[in-house]
């Protein structure tokens, strides 16, 4: 994975810029889906929807979305089938959202996370794979859980409307 998108609203702009600079420095191809000018911000719900659609279209395997708390981006992104966005506030959570939950979007809060911490969280998110460093029994259980979650998702997104 050498392609990733980043996006933010006004509240997440500074953190997004720090994360983007780190990713570019590491050789990633980064698509900035907004906000690209702090004086002309995009609303969180537009940025989250754009990022979620990029995951759905398989244009990107992973992305990073940043708003004030990370929660708004996560809520909106998770309204899209196939998107697993995790609002995290620590390096540990950013690692575990990948290892345990197979999250494909890391959401962070620009009001909560300092740029240096955001970069460390980004490192954990991009360098961790599903079930990485977990015991065999736990990895097997998580594989089963991933299938079950996708079945729940399918039932939810594809239920007939009466």
C-alpha positions in Angstrom: 0.0 0.0 0.0 1.7 3.1 -1.2 -1.4 5.2 -2.1 -3.5 6.8 0.6 -5.9 9.7 0.9 -6.1 12.3 3.6 -8.9 14.7 4.3 -10.1 17.2 6.8 -12.4 20.0 7.7 -11.2 23.3 9.1 -10.7 21.8 12.6 -8.5 19.1 11.3 -6.5 21.1 8.7 -3.3 21.6 10.7 -3.1 17.9 11.7 -3.9 16.8 8.2 -1.1 18.9 6.8 1.4 17.3 9.3 0.2 13.8 8.5 0.3 14.5 4.7 3.9 15.8 5.0 5.0 12.7 6.8 3.4 10.4 4.3 4.9 12.2 1.3 8.3 12.1 3.1 7.9 8.3 3.4 7.2 7.9 -0.3 3.5 7.6 -0.3 1.4 9.0 -3.1 -1.1 11.1 -1.2 -4.4 12.4 -2.5 -5.6 15.3 -0.5 -9.4 15.3 -0.7 -9.8 18.6 1.2 -9.7 20.9 3.0 -6.8 22.2 0.8 -7.1 25.9 1.9 -7.7 26.6 5.6 -9.5 29.8 4.6 -11.9 27.9 2.3 -12.8 24.8 4.4 -15.0 21.8 3.4 -17.6 20.5 5.8 -16.7 17.3 7.6 -19.6 15.4 6.1 -18.6 16.2 2.5 -15.0 15.1 3.1 -16.0 11.9 4.9 -18.4 11.0 2.1 -15.8 11.6 -0.5 -13.2 9.4 1.3 -15.7 6.6 1.9 -16.6 6.5 -1.8 -12.9 6.2 -2.6 -12.8 3.1 -0.4 -16.0 1.7 -1.9 -14.6 2.2 -5.5 -11.4 0.5 -4.4 -9.4 3.5 -5.6 -7.7 3.3 -2.1 -7.2 0.6 0.5 -6.9 3.1 3.3 -7.4 6.7 4.2 -7.1 9.2 7.0 -9.9 11.7 7.9 -9.6 14.4 10.5 -12.1 16.8 12.0 -12.4 18.3 15.4 -12.8 15.1 17.3 -12.6 12.4 14.6 -16.1 11.3 15.5 -18.0 13.2 12.9 -15.8 11.8 10.1 -16.2 8.3 11.5 -19.9 8.5 11.8 -20.4 9.7 8.2 -17.8 7.4 6.7 -19.3 4.3 8.4 -22.6 5.0 6.7 -21.0 3.6 3.5 -20.9 -0.2 2.9 -17.4 -1.6 3.0 -16.0 1.3 5.1 -14.6 0.6 8.5 -13.6 4.0 10.0 -12.2 4.1 13.5 -12.0 7.3 15.6 -8.8 6.9 17.6 -7.0 9.0 20.2 -3.8 7.0 20.8 -1.1 5.1 19.0 -2.4 1.9 20.7 -5.9 2.4 19.4 -4.6 3.2 15.8 -2.7 0.0 15.8 -5.5 -2.1 17.2 -8.1 -0.7 14.9 -6.1 -2.4 12.1 -5.0 -5.6 13.9 -8.4 -6.3 15.5 -11.0 -4.5 13.5 -9.4 -4.3 10.0 -10.3 -0.6 9.8 -9.6 1.0 6.5 -10.0 4.6 7.6 -8.2 6.2 10.6 -10.2 9.2 12.0 -8.5 11.6 14.3 -9.4 14.9 16.1 -7.5 18.0 15.4 -8.7 19.5 18.7 -7.4 16.4 20.5 -4.3 15.1 18.7 -1.1 17.1 18.4 0.7 16.8 15.1 3.6 14.7 16.5 1.1 12.2 18.0 -1.0 12.2 14.7 2.1 11.2 12.8 2.8 8.4 15.3 -0.8 7.2 15.0 -0.5 7.3 11.2 2.7 5.1 11.4 0.8 2.6 13.5 -2.2 2.6 11.2 -0.2 2.1 7.9 2.3 -0.4 9.3 -0.2 -2.8 10.9 -2.1 -5.5 9.1 -5.1 -7.4 10.2 -4.3 -9.9 13.1 -0.7 -8.8 13.1 1.2 -9.9 16.3 -1.9 -11.6 17.8 -2.0 -15.1 19.1 -3.1 -17.8 16.7 -6.4 -18.5 18.6 -7.2 -14.8 18.6 -6.4 -14.4 14.9 -8.7 -17.3 14.0 -11.5 -15.8 16.1 -11.0 -12.4 14.5 -11.1 -14.0 11.0 -14.5 -15.5 12.0 -15.6 -12.1 13.4 -14.7 -10.3 10.2 -16.9 -12.7 8.2 -19.8 -12.2 10.7 -19.4 -8.4 10.7 -19.6 -8.4 6.9 -22.7 -10.6 7.0 -24.3 -8.1 9.4 -23.3 -5.3 7.1 -24.8 -7.0 4.1 -28.0 -7.6 5.9 -28.1 -4.0 7.0 -27.3 -2.3 3.7 -29.3 -4.7 1.5 -32.5 -5.2 3.6 -35.6 -4.7 1.6 -37.5 -1.5 2.3 -41.2 -1.8 2.7 
